[in-house]
Amino acid sequence: MNFWNQELSLLKAEGLHRELKRLESSQSPRVIIDNREVIMLASNNYLGLSTEQEIKEAVIRVIQKYGTGSGGSRLTTGNYDLHEQLEKELADFKNTEDALVFNTGYMANLGVLATVVGSEDVIISDKLNHASIIDGCRLSKAKFLVYKHGNLARLENILKRSSKYRRRLIVTDGVFSMDGDLAPLPEIVELAEKYQALVMVDDAHGTGVLGAKGAGTIEHFGLEGKIDIQVGTLSKALAAEGGFVAGSKNLIDLLRNKARSFIYSTALAPATIAASLASLRYLQSHPELLKNLWRNINLLKDGLEDSGYELLPSNSAIIPIMIGDREKTMELSKALLVEGVLAPGIRPPTVAEGTSRIRVTVMASHSVTDIEEVLDIFARVRRELKLIR
Ligand SMILES: *Cc1c(COP(=O)(O)O)cnc(C)c1O
């Protein structure tokens, strides 16, 4: 047996071995998986923009003009007018002075954290923050302290005890990816002001979902101008690829000069940037998208609760259905797929033991009929499996 085999056997023995699902269609409300049509209830394409005709045409025009790859990193030969235009419009959208695009949200978190804090500093992080934040913290060499999820008393305790560090940075997701709840940003900002700490918010799941114009959690809470560092992704509601940091002119200039994940990687292709730019513009000129998304979120939540499911108190397009037991969760997910709904089960180590759940997400492009069909299937499967939770 070779080394890889041993590790794989271990994963399999622990029930943690994972396999890829293969899609054979676009990321639509109904997708083809393994030659079969199922309702997609797990996509981050929250606004349904990945198949929007106007956006596809904008991308095709850019491919005709600029071709495919970008040909270099941003600081050498890969910086196009499109990159700069997207950054300008992202900064306007996020109400900041400037913005910088990275190749992924993951790389944005690595780049910004490793640039703004170092070994003399401390990062104070919510327990449920995204893995890319945790990896960015490791890379930064800063001291890393964790507070219980959303717990302001614990956060304040850490702030009281950490005045010896040169810089203190509170980091939180805006919308938490497994629970769908929001960070208590107004209170976090207040504490940050009281203890002179910086605040960084990763709003990957909030962008395009929350706030009157879809700018995210910070707009939702009316905290424009109060957050030092905003991170976002172009790969979720904006249906393209890439990540970004938005903030002050100086922060962005520093990142452009020092963030290694920005400097040492080839720039995103012009067509990819064009997709983000077209999506961002489309989102802002089609307010009905947000309305449809929230109609669907509320329809689905109400209907699931009516049939007896226990939901976590989320406030986003992420709806976690609490099951508890991991085997029951996976059994439910499998039964839903057989009936025609893709609704993944989430179990440890991704979530804490005893909190296994079905995690569904809704899109603006789901029709009311799609949602009604989903609710029928969830109700039927619940009766068949005799679920009590
Ligand atoms: C998805 C996600 C990321 C990573 O973004 P990518 O563009 O997919 O790399 C970072 N942070 C959070 C909170 C996310 O949900």
PDBQT file of the ligand as one rigid body, heavy atoms in Angstrom, charges set to zero:
ROOT
HETATM    1  C1  LIG A 401     -16.921  31.585  -1.145  1.00  0.00    +0.000 C 
HETATM    2  C2  LIG A 401     -16.240  32.348  -0.101  1.00  0.00    +0.000 A 
HETATM    3  C3  LIG A 401     -14.917  32.781  -0.275  1.00  0.00    +0.000 A 
HETATM    4  C4  LIG A 401     -14.088  32.357  -1.434  1.00  0.00    +0.000 C 
HETATM    5  O1  LIG A 401     -14.434  33.039  -2.597  1.00  0.00    +0.000 OA
HETATM    6  P1  LIG A 401     -13.982  32.414  -3.990  1.00  0.00    +0.000 P 
HETATM    7  O2  LIG A 401     -14.121  33.538  -4.935  1.00  0.00    +0.000 OA
HETATM    8  O3  LIG A 401     -14.900  31.287  -4.276  1.00  0.00    +0.000 OA
HETATM    9  O4  LIG A 401     -12.575  31.958  -3.826  1.00  0.00    +0.000 OA
HETATM   10  C5  LIG A 401     -14.367  33.573   0.710  1.00  0.00    +0.000 A 
HETATM   11  N1  LIG A 401     -15.051  33.909   1.818  1.00  0.00    +0.000 NA
HETATM   12  C6  LIG A 401     -16.316  33.491   2.018  1.00  0.00    +0.000 A 
HETATM   13  C7  LIG A 401     -17.033  33.910   3.253  1.00  0.00    +0.000 C 
HETATM   14  C8  LIG A 401     -16.949  32.690   1.075  1.00  0.00    +0.000 A 
HETATM   15  O5  LIG A 401     -18.186  32.268   1.282  1.00  0.00    +0.000 OA
ENDROOT
TORSDOF 0
